[in-house]
Amino acid sequence: MTANPLLNDWSTPFALPPFSQIATEQFRDAFSHALRDHEAEIAAITSNPEAPTFANTIDALELAGRKLNKVGSVFWNLTGTDSTEELRVLEREISPQLTRHFTAISLNPELFARVSALYDRCEDLTLDEEQARLLELTHKSFVRTGAKLEGEARARYAQIAETLSELETQFAQNILADETDFLFELEEADLAGLADDIKAAAAQTAKDRNTAKPCALTLQRSSVESFLSQSTRRDLREELFKAFVARGEHAGKTDNRPLIAQILALRQEKASLLGYKTFADYKLEPTMAHEPSAAAALMEKLWTPALRRAEEERAALQDLIDGEGGNFALAAHDWRYYAEKLRLSRYALDQAELAAYFQLESMIDAAFYCAEKLFDLRFERRFDLPVYHTDVRAYEVKDGHGRHVAIFYGDYFARAGKRSGAWMSGFRSQKKLGGEERPVIVNVMNFLKPTPDRPSLLTLTEVITLFHEFGHALHGMLSDVVYPSMSGTSTPTDFVEFPSQVYEHWALRPEVLQKFAKHFETGAPMPQALIDRIVAARCFNQGFGTVEFLASALVDFKLHWRPDAPAEVGAAEADILETIGMPAEIVMRHRSPHFGHVFAGESYAAGYYSYLWSETLDADGFAAFEEAGDIFDRETAKKLRDYVYSAGNRRDPNAAYAAFRGRGPDVEALLRKKGFV
């Protein structure tokens, strides 16, 4: 046993990370030991004098690197949730080391020879369905990461991989720096129009950050969008909006624009080395779309009706401005404010009124309740389990028979050093190979913290976000596969969003709202009339939301679906937006300089469309419950669990969806969901 807790077996309950014993300076030594161990494990596989077998090669690969995975899971979760300058320095140091390490494995000729020998005679092996798919995926992974390259091409590929890792890490840190350093300081008089919980949060932020003025906002999306939706001060809305959309675009050390140019050029060069015309061709090959033309067709099918609806919405908002005597044209920083006014006028829906019924605690209970009804799960709050921050909550998840399923961490509140947005991650994945291990999953949000006078209240959008990320969490927690590399959310990006997006449907169903949407002061349930108005308004502002998202998806896609890289991303972004007819009053949801999905890593590069592809699946998939006449229909839920939530990547995702639904997805379901038909 060493003095470094990261390298020891953890004697904590459920072998959870002993967070209180872990110090930042221990990661460097832990990574060093873990990397050496993994190298030795790979060497043992390649030096094995026996002929390759599934057990001594594929199984051995799956089991190798467990210590590295353990150390890395703690490190990468902390860099996202509790980043410090010390952690960021270490992140810049570790990222290229890990890239060199895994690139060396993917380019190891002896290792690839063993995998290829098995792949070439796969039909002669006695493999079950999961083993056959794993062998196919393992071989494909080696090929797609350069295993067939030789000489200068092999060396250049390794160099590109390392450089990309450094650039993508710097990109993410630049965004965090811009978000952390910015404070929008306000006087009490500047808070006109804001709900009480937003005012209280602004006062608390000012106190926490020791600002000169009594109130302050950060660039967290939840804070910004609340201000843009509620503030009566048009000048302040414009100032905050400009700061929000300019993250990563300030000249100086946090300017991400030159990084993007380098990233795009290197990605295209990598794709060319591997024999693909463009990076998009390379990236989409293993997805449900399979090729760029299929993804492009879906986006184009939706863009025209979305744009038409957005233009109708724009006209309605301008009429509202004119009717109030406003002597100005609608601008991007006005849209959310006047959309809320119009929502109130048409549907009598006031976001502040709604938020009073969406107490965070109740919405967490609602998400748990739906999981219980659908998948027979129980969530028990545990105060004896280690957590990495005092805000974090720990739950043991059991099935209806009392058997342990998973540990779930909920990290719900915004704080300094925490990456903006919302996501699901994990400290351990599920597997059966080498012994059963159950997963440890975390949901990370950035909701406003409660104050002594008010609980944390959510907007409609935030309620949906909570359910979305919990859908990802269920995908991780319900995993029931043999091999760790196929576990949980280890699926193509245009399928991985299906389990999360379909779960959103339960958030605002009347059956759920009637039970959990209760006024935080009176405890009174949400009136049926208000529920009816929520349902009636479900397609309100869909043109704006779809155009805002699709613009980001199209820019990402078109930047990567070209045989060259633009020298100046700002001009390229503007050209794409002009070509598609982007309204001046709408700004893409993620502009390139802060598009972390795409440039802070490769997972969603050329693939931000995946949310739209998965939305097609979720619209059609939830319709199965509606057709059954019960949103908790047991037979439909069992199919959803068996073929989606618990199945990981054990089968092709197109086949998985067809097994659940009995057919392929109906694209028209998405148009109906958005109210475009």
C-alpha positions as CSV (number, residue, x, y, z in Angstrom):
1,M,0.0,0.0,0.0
2,T,1.3,3.5,-0.9
3,A,0.7,6.8,0.7
4,N,-1.1,7.9,-2.4
5,P,-4.8,7.0,-2.0
6,L,-5.4,7.1,-5.8
7,L,-3.2,4.0,-6.1
8,N,-4.7,2.0,-3.4
9,D,-7.8,-0.3,-3.3
10,W,-10.6,1.9,-1.8
11,S,-12.1,0.5,1.4
12,T,-14.9,3.1,1.3
13,P,-18.5,1.9,0.9
14,F,-19.1,0.6,-2.7
15,A,-15.3,1.3,-3.3
16,L,-16.1,5.0,-3.9
17,P,-13.2,7.5,-4.3
18,P,-12.0,8.7,-0.9
19,F,-12.3,12.3,-1.9
20,S,-11.3,13.8,1.4
21,Q,-8.0,12.0,1.2
22,I,-7.1,13.0,-2.3
23,A,-4.9,16.1,-3.0
24,T,-4.2,17.7,-6.3
25,E,-0.5,17.1,-6.1
26,Q,-1.1,13.3,-5.9
27,F,-2.5,13.1,-9.4
28,R,0.9,13.5,-11.1
29,D,2.4,10.5,-9.3
30,A,-0.8,8.5,-9.7
31,F,-0.9,9.0,-13.4
32,S,2.7,8.1,-13.7
33,H,2.2,4.8,-11.9
34,A,-1.0,4.0,-13.7
35,L,0.5,4.7,-17.2
36,R,3.4,2.3,-16.4
37,D,1.1,-0.4,-15.2
38,H,-1.0,-0.1,-18.4
39,E,2.1,-0.2,-20.6
40,A,3.1,-3.4,-18.8
41,E,-0.3,-4.9,-19.4
42,I,-0.1,-4.1,-23.1
43,A,3.4,-5.6,-23.3
44,A,2.2,-8.8,-21.6
45,I,-0.5,-9.1,-24.3
46,T,1.9,-8.5,-27.2
47,S,4.7,-10.7,-25.9
48,N,2.4,-13.7,-25.2
49,P,3.9,-16.6,-27.1
50,E,0.6,-18.3,-27.4
51,A,-1.5,-17.8,-30.6
52,P,-4.1,-15.0,-30.3
53,T,-7.4,-16.0,-28.7
54,F,-10.3,-14.0,-27.7
55,A,-9.4,-14.4,-24.1
56,N,-5.7,-13.6,-24.2
57,T,-6.1,-10.6,-26.6
58,I,-9.6,-9.0,-26.6
59,D,-10.5,-9.9,-23.0
60,A,-7.1,-8.9,-21.9
61,L,-7.4,-5.5,-23.6
62,E,-10.7,-4.9,-22.0
63,L,-9.3,-5.6,-18.5
64,A,-6.1,-3.6,-19.0
65,G,-5.8,0.0,-17.8
66,R,-8.1,-0.3,-14.8
67,K,-5.9,1.7,-12.6
68,L,-5.5,4.4,-15.2
69,N,-9.3,4.5,-15.6
70,K,-9.7,4.8,-11.9
71,V,-7.3,7.7,-11.5
72,G,-8.6,9.4,-14.7
73,S,-12.2,9.3,-13.7
74,V,-11.5,11.2,-10.5
75,F,-9.2,13.7,-12.2
76,W,-11.5,14.6,-15.2
77,N,-14.6,14.9,-13.1
78,L,-12.8,17.3,-10.8
79,T,-11.4,19.4,-13.6
80,G,-15.0,19.9,-14.8
81,T,-16.7,20.6,-11.5
82,D,-14.0,22.1,-9.2
83,S,-11.2,23.4,-11.4
84,T,-8.3,25.3,-9.8
85,E,-5.3,26.9,-11.4
86,E,-3.2,24.0,-10.1
87,L,-5.6,21.5,-11.7
88,R,-5.6,23.4,-15.0
89,V,-1.7,23.4,-15.1
90,L,-1.8,19.6,-14.4
91,E,-4.5,19.1,-17.1
92,R,-2.3,20.8,-19.7
93,E,0.5,18.5,-18.7
94,I,-1.4,15.3,-18.4
95,S,-3.6,15.6,-21.6
96,P,-0.7,15.2,-24.1
97,Q,0.8,12.4,-22.0
98,L,-2.4,10.4,-22.2
99,T,-2.7,11.1,-25.9
100,R,0.8,9.9,-26.5
101,H,0.1,6.8,-24.4
102,F,-3.1,5.8,-26.2
103,T,-1.8,6.7,-29.6
104,A,1.2,4.4,-29.0
105,I,-1.3,1.6,-28.2
106,S,-3.4,2.2,-31.3
107,L,-0.2,2.2,-33.4
108,N,1.3,-0.9,-31.8
109,P,1.9,-3.2,-34.7
110,E,2.2,-6.4,-32.6
111,L,-1.0,-5.6,-30.8
112,F,-2.9,-4.9,-34.0
113,A,-1.6,-8.1,-35.6
114,R,-3.1,-10.1,-32.8
115,V,-6.5,-8.3,-33.2
116,S,-6.4,-8.7,-37.0
117,A,-5.6,-12.4,-36.7
118,L,-8.8,-12.8,-34.7
119,Y,-10.8,-10.5,-36.9
120,D,-9.8,-12.3,-40.1
121,R,-11.1,-15.6,-38.8
122,C,-14.0,-14.3,-36.7
123,E,-16.4,-16.7,-38.5
124,D,-14.4,-19.7,-37.2
125,L,-14.5,-18.5,-33.6
126,T,-17.3,-19.5,-31.3
127,L,-18.5,-16.0,-30.3
128,D,-21.8,-14.8,-28.9
129,E,-23.5,-11.7,-30.2
130,E,-21.7,-9.3,-27.8
131,Q,-18.3,-10.8,-28.4
132,A,-18.7,-10.7,-32.2
133,R,-19.6,-7.0,-32.0
134,L,-16.8,-6.3,-29.6
135,L,-14.2,-7.9,-32.0
136,E,-15.6,-5.8,-34.9
137,L,-15.5,-2.6,-32.9
138,T,-12.0,-3.2,-31.5
139,H,-10.6,-3.9,-35.0
140,K,-12.4,-0.9,-36.4
141,S,-11.1,1.3,-33.6
142,F,-7.5,0.3,-34.3
143,V,-7.9,1.0,-38.0
144,R,-9.6,4.4,-37.4
145,T,-6.8,5.4,-35.1
146,G,-4.0,4.8,-37.5
147,A,-3.0,1.1,-37.1
148,K,-2.6,0.6,-40.8
149,L,-0.4,3.7,-41.3
150,E,3.3,3.2,-41.9
151,G,6.5,5.3,-41.9
152,E,6.1,9.0,-42.0
153,A,2.3,8.8,-42.1
154,R,2.3,6.9,-38.8
155,A,4.7,9.4,-37.1
156,R,2.7,12.4,-38.4
157,Y,-0.6,10.8,-37.1
158,A,0.9,10.5,-33.7
159,Q,2.1,14.1,-33.8
160,I,-1.3,15.4,-34.9
161,A,-3.0,13.5,-32.1
162,E,-0.8,15.0,-29.4
163,T,-1.1,18.5,-30.8
164,L,-4.9,18.3,-31.0
165,S,-5.0,17.2,-27.4
166,E,-3.1,20.2,-26.3
167,L,-5.2,22.6,-28.4
168,E,-8.5,21.2,-27.3
169,T,-7.5,21.4,-23.7
170,Q,-6.4,25.0,-24.1
171,F,-9.7,25.8,-25.9
172,A,-11.7,24.4,-22.9
173,Q,-9.6,26.3,-20.4
174,N,-9.9,29.6,-22.3
175,I,-13.7,29.3,-22.1
176,L,-13.6,28.6,-18.4
177,A,-11.3,31.5,-17.9
178,D,-13.6,33.9,-19.7
179,E,-16.6,32.7,-17.8
180,T,-14.8,32.8,-14.4
181,D,-13.2,36.2,-14.9
182,F,-16.3,38.0,-16.0
183,L,-18.7,39.6,-13.5
184,F,-21.7,41.7,-14.5
185,E,-21.9,44.0,-11.5
186,L,-25.3,45.7,-10.8
187,E,-27.0,48.1,-8.5
188,E,-30.3,47.3,-6.9
189,A,-32.0,49.6,-9.4
190,D,-30.6,47.5,-12.3
191,L,-32.7,44.5,-11.3
192,A,-36.0,45.8,-12.5
193,G,-38.2,43.0,-13.8
194,L,-36.2,40.1,-12.3
195,A,-37.9,37.5,-10.2
196,D,-37.0,37.4,-6.5
197,D,-35.0,34.2,-6.7
198,I,-32.8,35.8,-9.5
199,K,-32.3,38.9,-7.4
200,A,-31.4,36.8,-4.4
201,A,-28.9,34.8,-6.4
202,A,-27.3,38.0,-7.8
203,A,-26.9,39.4,-4.3
204,Q,-25.3,36.1,-3.2
205,T,-22.9,36.1,-6.1
206,A,-21.8,39.6,-5.3
207,K,-21.3,38.6,-1.7
208,D,-19.3,35.5,-2.7
209,R,-17.1,37.4,-5.1
210,N,-16.7,40.5,-3.0
211,T,-17.8,42.9,-5.7
212,A,-18.0,46.7,-5.5
213,K,-21.7,46.7,-6.3
214,P,-24.4,44.8,-4.3
215,C,-25.4,42.4,-7.1
216,A,-23.6,40.5,-9.8
217,L,-24.2,37.9,-12.5
218,T,-21.7,35.5,-14.1
219,L,-21.8,34.1,-17.6
220,Q,-23.5,30.9,-16.5
221,R,-26.2,30.2,-19.1
222,S,-28.9,29.9,-16.5
223,S,-28.2,33.3,-15.1
224,V,-27.8,35.0,-18.5
225,E,-31.0,33.5,-19.9
226,S,-33.0,34.5,-16.9
227,F,-31.8,38.0,-17.1
228,L,-32.4,38.2,-20.8
229,S,-35.9,36.9,-20.3
230,Q,-36.9,39.1,-17.4
231,S,-34.9,42.4,-17.3
232,T,-36.8,45.5,-18.3
233,R,-33.4,47.3,-18.9
234,R,-32.8,46.9,-22.7
235,D,-29.3,48.5,-22.4
236,L,-28.2,46.0,-19.8
237,R,-29.7,43.1,-21.7
238,E,-27.6,44.1,-24.7
239,E,-24.4,44.5,-22.6
240,L,-24.8,41.1,-21.0
241,F,-25.8,39.3,-24.2
242,K,-22.7,40.7,-26.0
243,A,-20.4,39.4,-23.3
244,F,-22.2,36.0,-23.4
245,V,-21.8,35.4,-27.1
246,A,-18.2,36.7,-27.2
247,R,-16.8,34.1,-24.8
248,G,-13.5,32.8,-26.3
249,E,-13.3,35.7,-28.8
250,H,-11.3,38.3,-26.9
251,A,-7.9,39.2,-28.3
252,G,-5.2,37.9,-25.9
253,K,-4.4,34.8,-24.1
254,T,-7.9,33.4,-24.1
255,D,-8.7,34.0,-27.8
256,N,-9.9,30.7,-29.2
257,R,-10.1,31.8,-32.8
258,P,-6.5,30.9,-33.8
259,L,-6.9,27.6,-31.9
260,I,-9.9,26.7,-34.0
261,A,-8.1,27.3,-37.3
262,Q,-5.3,24.9,-36.1
263,I,-7.8,22.3,-34.8
264,L,-9.7,22.3,-38.1
265,A,-6.6,22.0,-40.2
266,L,-5.2,19.1,-38.1
267,R,-8.5,17.2,-38.1
268,Q,-8.7,17.4,-41.8
269,E,-5.1,16.3,-42.2
270,K,-5.8,13.4,-39.9
271,A,-8.8,12.4,-41.9
272,S,-6.8,12.5,-45.1
273,L,-4.1,10.3,-43.6
274,L,-6.7,7.7,-42.8
275,G,-8.1,7.8,-46.4
276,Y,-11.2,10.0,-45.9
277,K,-12.2,13.0,-48.1
278,T,-13.2,15.2,-45.1
279,F,-13.2,15.0,-41.3
280,A,-17.0,14.7,-41.5
281,D,-16.7,11.6,-43.6
282,Y,-14.3,10.1,-41.1
283,K,-16.3,11.1,-38.0
284,L,-19.7,10.0,-39.3
285,E,-18.7,6.5,-40.6
286,P,-19.5,4.7,-37.3
287,T,-22.7,6.6,-36.5
288,M,-26.3,5.9,-37.2
289,A,-26.2,8.5,-40.1
290,H,-23.1,6.7,-41.4
291,E,-22.3,9.4,-44.0
292,P,-22.5,13.2,-44.1
293,S,-25.2,13.3,-46.8
294,A,-27.7,11.6,-44.4
295,A,-27.0,14.1,-41.6
296,A,-27.2,17.0,-44.1
297,A,-30.5,15.7,-45.4
298,L,-32.1,15.7,-41.9
299,M,-30.8,19.2,-41.1
300,E,-32.1,20.5,-44.5
301,K,-35.5,18.9,-44.0
302,L,-35.9,20.8,-40.7
303,W,-34.3,24.1,-41.6
304,T,-36.9,25.4,-44.0
305,P,-40.0,24.9,-41.7
306,A,-38.0,26.1,-38.7
307,L,-36.9,29.2,-40.5
308,R,-40.4,29.9,-41.7
309,R,-41.8,29.5,-38.1
310,A,-39.0,31.8,-36.7
311,E,-39.9,34.4,-39.2
312,E,-43.5,34.3,-38.1
313,E,-42.3,34.5,-34.5
314,R,-40.1,37.5,-35.3
315,A,-43.0,39.3,-36.9
316,A,-45.2,38.7,-33.8
317,L,-42.5,40.0,-31.5
318,Q,-42.0,43.1,-33.6
319,D,-45.7,43.8,-33.5
320,L,-45.6,43.5,-29.7
321,I,-42.7,46.1,-29.6
322,D,-44.5,48.4,-32.0
323,G,-47.8,48.0,-30.0
324,E,-46.0,49.2,-26.9
325,G,-44.6,52.2,-28.7
326,G,-41.1,50.9,-28.9
327,N,-39.2,52.8,-31.6
328,F,-36.7,50.1,-32.4
329,A,-36.3,46.9,-34.4
330,L,-36.2,43.6,-32.6
331,A,-32.6,42.6,-31.8
332,A,-31.0,39.4,-30.6
333,H,-30.8,40.6,-27.0
334,D,-34.6,41.4,-27.1
335,W,-35.9,38.1,-28.4
336,R,-36.2,36.2,-25.0
337,Y,-37.7,39.2,-23.2
338,Y,-40.4,39.8,-25.7
339,A,-41.0,36.1,-26.3
340,E,-41.8,35.8,-22.6
341,K,-44.2,38.8,-22.9
342,L,-45.9,37.1,-25.8
343,R,-46.0,33.8,-24.0
344,L,-47.7,35.5,-21.1
345,S,-50.2,37.2,-23.4
346,R,-51.1,34.1,-25.4
347,Y,-51.0,31.4,-22.7
348,A,-51.0,33.4,-19.5
349,L,-47.7,31.7,-18.7
350,D,-45.3,33.7,-16.6
351,Q,-41.9,32.2,-16.0
352,A,-41.7,33.5,-12.5
353,E,-45.2,32.1,-11.7
354,L,-44.1,28.7,-13.2
355,A,-40.9,28.6,-11.3
356,A,-42.8,28.8,-8.0
357,Y,-44.1,25.3,-8.8
358,F,-40.7,23.9,-10.0
359,Q,-38.8,23.6,-6.8
360,L,-35.6,21.7,-7.5
361,E,-36.2,19.1,-4.7
362,S,-39.6,18.3,-6.1
363,M,-38.3,18.0,-9.7
364,I,-35.5,15.6,-8.5
365,D,-38.3,13.5,-6.9
366,A,-40.2,13.6,-10.1
367,A,-37.3,12.3,-12.1
368,F,-36.8,9.5,-9.6
369,Y,-40.5,8.7,-9.6
370,C,-40.6,8.2,-13.4
371,A,-37.6,5.9,-13.1
372,E,-39.4,3.9,-10.5
373,K,-42.5,3.6,-12.6
374,L,-40.7,2.8,-15.8
375,F,-37.7,0.7,-14.6
376,D,-38.6,-0.4,-11.0
377,L,-35.8,1.7,-9.4
378,R,-35.5,3.1,-5.9
379,F,-33.3,6.1,-4.9
380,E,-32.1,6.2,-1.2
381,R,-30.3,9.3,-0.1
382,R,-27.0,8.3,1.6
383,F,-25.2,10.8,3.9
384,D,-22.5,8.3,4.8
385,L,-20.9,8.2,1.3
386,P,-17.9,10.3,0.3
387,V,-18.6,13.3,-1.9
388,Y,-16.2,15.6,-3.7
389,H,-18.0,18.8,-2.7
390,T,-20.4,19.8,0.0
391,D,-23.1,20.6,-2.6
392,V,-23.0,17.0,-3.9
393,R,-25.7,14.5,-2.9
394,A,-25.2,10.7,-3.0
395,Y,-27.9,8.1,-3.6
396,E,-27.8,4.4,-3.6
397,V,-30.0,3.0,-6.4
398,K,-31.7,-0.3,-5.9
399,D,-34.2,-2.4,-7.9
400,G,-37.7,-3.4,-6.6
401,H,-36.2,-6.5,-5.0
402,G,-33.7,-4.4,-3.0
403,R,-30.7,-5.4,-5.1
404,H,-27.9,-2.8,-5.6
405,V,-28.0,-1.2,-9.0
406,A,-25.7,1.9,-8.9
407,I,-24.5,4.9,-6.9
408,F,-25.8,8.2,-8.2
409,Y,-24.3,11.6,-7.4
410,G,-26.3,14.8,-8.0
411,D,-24.2,18.0,-8.3
412,Y,-26.8,20.7,-9.0
413,F,-25.6,24.2,-8.2
414,A,-23.4,26.7,-10.0
415,R,-20.1,27.7,-8.3
416,A,-16.8,29.3,-9.2
417,G,-14.4,26.9,-11.0
418,K,-17.2,24.8,-12.4
419,R,-17.6,24.4,-16.1
420,S,-20.9,25.9,-17.4
421,G,-23.7,23.8,-18.8
422,A,-25.0,20.4,-17.7
423,W,-23.6,16.9,-18.2
424,M,-23.5,13.3,-17.1
425,S,-20.3,11.6,-16.2
426,G,-19.1,8.7,-14.1
427,F,-16.5,7.5,-11.6
428,R,-17.0,3.8,-12.6
429,S,-18.7,2.0,-15.5
430,Q,-20.7,-1.2,-15.3
431,K,-19.1,-4.5,-16.5
432,K,-19.2,-8.2,-15.8
433,L,-15.9,-9.3,-17.3
434,G,-13.4,-10.2,-14.5
435,G,-16.1,-9.8,-11.9
436,E,-19.3,-7.8,-11.7
437,E,-19.0,-4.0,-11.1
438,R,-21.9,-1.7,-10.8
439,P,-21.6,1.9,-12.0
440,V,-21.1,5.2,-10.2
441,I,-22.8,8.0,-12.1
442,V,-22.9,11.7,-11.7
443,N,-25.2,14.4,-13.0
444,V,-23.7,18.0,-13.0
445,M,-25.9,21.1,-13.4
446,N,-25.5,24.8,-12.8
447,F,-28.8,25.8,-11.2
448,L,-29.0,28.8,-8.9
449,K,-28.3,27.9,-5.3
450,P,-31.1,28.4,-2.7
451,T,-30.9,31.3,-0.3
452,P,-32.0,31.4,3.3
453,D,-35.4,32.8,2.2
454,R,-36.0,30.8,-1.0
455,P,-35.4,27.3,-2.3
456,S,-33.8,26.7,-5.7
457,L,-36.6,27.2,-8.3
458,L,-36.2,26.1,-11.9
459,T,-37.4,27.5,-15.2
460,L,-39.3,25.2,-17.6
461,T,-36.1,24.8,-19.6
462,E,-34.1,23.8,-16.5
463,V,-36.7,21.2,-15.6
464,I,-36.2,19.7,-19.0
465,T,-32.5,19.9,-18.6
466,L,-32.7,18.0,-15.3
467,F,-34.7,15.2,-16.9
468,H,-32.4,15.1,-19.9
469,E,-29.2,14.6,-17.9
470,F,-31.0,12.1,-15.7
471,G,-31.9,10.2,-18.9
472,H,-28.2,9.9,-19.6
473,A,-27.6,8.8,-16.0
474,L,-30.2,6.0,-16.3
475,H,-28.4,4.9,-19.5
476,G,-25.2,4.5,-17.4
477,M,-26.9,3.1,-14.3
478,L,-29.0,0.5,-16.0
479,S,-26.2,-0.8,-18.2
480,D,-26.1,-4.6,-18.2
481,V,-23.2,-5.8,-20.5
482,V,-20.2,-7.9,-20.2
483,Y,-17.5,-5.7,-21.6
484,P,-16.5,-2.3,-20.2
485,S,-15.8,-0.6,-23.5
486,M,-19.4,-1.3,-24.6
487,S,-21.0,-0.2,-21.3
488,G,-23.6,2.5,-20.7
489,T,-23.3,5.6,-22.9
490,S,-20.4,4.1,-25.0
491,T,-22.5,4.4,-28.2
492,P,-22.4,6.6,-31.3
493,T,-23.2,10.3,-30.6
494,D,-26.4,10.3,-32.7
495,F,-27.8,7.4,-30.6
496,V,-26.4,8.4,-27.2
497,E,-28.7,11.4,-26.9
498,F,-31.8,9.2,-27.5
499,P,-32.1,7.8,-23.9
500,S,-31.7,11.3,-22.5
501,Q,-34.0,13.1,-24.9
502,V,-36.8,10.6,-24.7
503,Y,-36.7,10.9,-20.9
504,E,-37.5,14.7,-21.3
505,H,-41.0,13.8,-22.4
506,W,-42.0,12.7,-18.9
507,A,-41.0,16.0,-17.3
508,L,-44.0,18.1,-18.4
509,R,-46.6,15.4,-18.6
510,P,-49.8,16.2,-16.7
511,E,-49.5,12.9,-14.8
512,V,-46.2,14.0,-13.4
513,L,-47.0,17.7,-12.9
514,Q,-50.1,16.9,-10.9
515,K,-48.0,14.9,-8.5
516,F,-44.8,17.0,-8.1
517,A,-45.4,20.6,-9.3
518,K,-46.4,22.2,-6.0
519,H,-46.1,25.8,-4.9
520,F,-42.9,26.2,-2.8
521,E,-44.7,28.5,-0.3
522,T,-48.2,27.1,0.0
523,G,-47.7,23.5,-1.1
524,A,-50.7,23.8,-3.3
525,P,-50.5,21.6,-6.5
526,M,-50.2,23.3,-9.8
527,P,-53.7,24.2,-11.0
528,Q,-55.1,22.1,-13.8
529,A,-55.6,25.3,-15.8
530,L,-51.9,26.1,-15.6
531,I,-51.0,22.6,-16.6
532,D,-53.3,22.9,-19.6
533,R,-51.6,26.1,-20.6
534,I,-48.2,24.5,-20.4
535,V,-49.3,21.7,-22.7
536,A,-50.9,24.2,-25.0
537,A,-47.7,26.3,-25.2
538,R,-45.4,23.3,-25.8
539,C,-44.6,24.5,-29.4
540,F,-44.3,28.1,-28.5
541,N,-41.0,29.7,-29.8
542,Q,-40.0,26.4,-31.4
543,G,-38.9,28.3,-34.5
544,F,-36.4,30.3,-32.5
545,G,-35.2,27.3,-30.5
546,T,-34.8,25.1,-33.6
547,V,-33.0,27.8,-35.7
548,E,-30.7,28.6,-32.8
549,F,-29.7,25.0,-32.4
550,L,-29.6,24.1,-36.1
551,A,-27.4,27.1,-36.9
552,S,-24.8,25.7,-34.5
553,A,-25.2,22.2,-35.9
554,L,-24.8,23.4,-39.5
555,V,-21.8,25.6,-38.8
556,D,-20.1,22.7,-37.0
557,F,-21.0,20.3,-39.9
558,K,-20.0,22.6,-42.7
559,L,-16.7,23.6,-41.1
560,H,-15.8,19.9,-41.0
561,W,-17.3,18.8,-44.3
562,R,-14.8,20.5,-46.5
563,P,-11.4,19.3,-47.9
564,D,-9.6,22.4,-46.5
565,A,-9.7,24.4,-43.3
566,P,-10.7,28.0,-43.2
567,A,-7.9,30.4,-42.2
568,E,-10.3,32.6,-40.2
569,V,-13.2,30.9,-38.5
570,G,-15.2,34.1,-37.9
571,A,-15.5,34.8,-41.6
572,A,-16.2,31.1,-42.3
573,E,-19.0,31.1,-39.7
574,A,-20.5,34.3,-41.1
575,D,-20.4,32.9,-44.7
576,I,-22.3,29.8,-43.6
577,L,-24.9,31.7,-41.7
578,E,-25.4,34.0,-44.7
579,T,-25.8,31.1,-47.0
580,I,-28.5,29.4,-44.9
581,G,-30.3,32.7,-44.4
582,M,-29.8,33.0,-40.6
583,P,-32.0,35.8,-39.2
584,A,-30.1,38.7,-37.7
585,E,-32.3,38.6,-34.6
586,I,-31.1,35.1,-33.7
587,V,-27.6,34.1,-32.7
588,M,-26.5,30.5,-33.0
589,R,-26.7,28.7,-29.6
590,H,-23.0,28.1,-29.5
591,R,-20.8,30.3,-31.5
592,S,-17.5,28.7,-32.6
593,P,-15.1,30.4,-30.2
594,H,-17.0,28.9,-27.2
595,F,-18.4,25.8,-28.9
596,G,-17.0,23.3,-26.3
597,H,-19.0,20.4,-27.7
598,V,-17.0,20.6,-30.9
599,F,-13.6,22.2,-30.2
600,A,-12.8,21.2,-26.5
601,G,-12.7,17.6,-27.7
602,E,-13.6,15.5,-30.6
603,S,-16.7,13.7,-29.4
604,Y,-19.3,15.9,-31.1
605,A,-17.1,17.4,-33.8
606,A,-19.0,17.3,-37.1
607,G,-21.7,15.7,-35.0
608,Y,-23.6,18.3,-33.1
609,Y,-26.4,17.3,-35.4
610,S,-26.6,14.2,-33.2
611,Y,-29.1,15.9,-30.9
612,L,-31.4,16.4,-33.8
613,W,-31.0,12.9,-35.0
614,S,-31.7,11.6,-31.5
615,E,-34.7,14.0,-31.3
616,T,-36.2,12.2,-34.2
617,L,-35.7,8.9,-32.3
618,D,-37.2,10.4,-29.1
619,A,-40.2,11.9,-30.8
620,D,-41.0,8.6,-32.5
621,G,-39.9,6.5,-29.5
622,F,-42.2,8.3,-26.9
623,A,-45.1,7.9,-29.4
624,A,-44.8,4.1,-28.6
625,F,-46.0,4.9,-25.0
626,E,-48.8,7.2,-26.3
627,E,-49.9,4.5,-28.7
628,A,-50.0,2.1,-25.7
629,G,-52.3,4.5,-23.9
630,D,-50.1,4.8,-20.8
631,I,-46.9,6.8,-20.5
632,F,-45.7,4.2,-18.0
633,D,-46.8,1.1,-20.0
634,R,-44.8,-1.8,-18.6
635,E,-44.3,-3.7,-21.9
636,T,-43.1,-0.7,-23.8
637,A,-40.8,0.3,-20.8
638,K,-39.3,-3.2,-20.7
639,K,-38.4,-3.0,-24.4
640,L,-36.9,0.5,-23.9
641,R,-34.8,-0.9,-21.0
642,D,-33.8,-4.1,-22.7
643,Y,-32.9,-2.7,-26.1
644,V,-31.7,0.8,-25.2
645,Y,-31.0,1.7,-21.5
646,S,-29.3,-1.5,-20.5
647,A,-27.9,-2.6,-23.8
648,G,-24.9,-0.3,-24.1
649,N,-23.2,-0.8,-27.5
650,R,-23.8,-4.5,-27.8
651,R,-25.6,-4.2,-31.1
652,D,-25.8,-1.8,-34.0
653,P,-27.8,1.3,-32.8
654,N,-30.1,1.1,-35.9
655,A,-30.9,-2.5,-35.0
656,A,-31.3,-1.5,-31.3
657,Y,-33.9,1.1,-32.2
658,A,-35.8,-1.2,-34.5
659,A,-35.8,-3.9,-31.8
660,F,-37.4,-1.4,-29.4
661,R,-39.9,0.2,-31.8
662,G,-40.5,-2.7,-34.2
663,R,-39.4,-0.6,-37.1
664,G,-37.1,2.3,-38.1
665,P,-37.8,5.9,-36.9
666,D,-40.5,8.1,-38.5
667,V,-39.0,11.5,-39.2
668,E,-42.4,13.0,-39.4
669,A,-42.8,12.5,-35.7
670,L,-40.1,15.2,-35.1
671,L,-42.0,17.7,-37.3
672,R,-45.2,16.9,-35.4
673,K,-43.4,17.3,-32.0
674,K,-42.2,20.7,-33.0
675,G,-45.5,21.8,-34.4
676,F,-44.2,22.3,-37.9
677,V,-46.9,20.2,-39.5
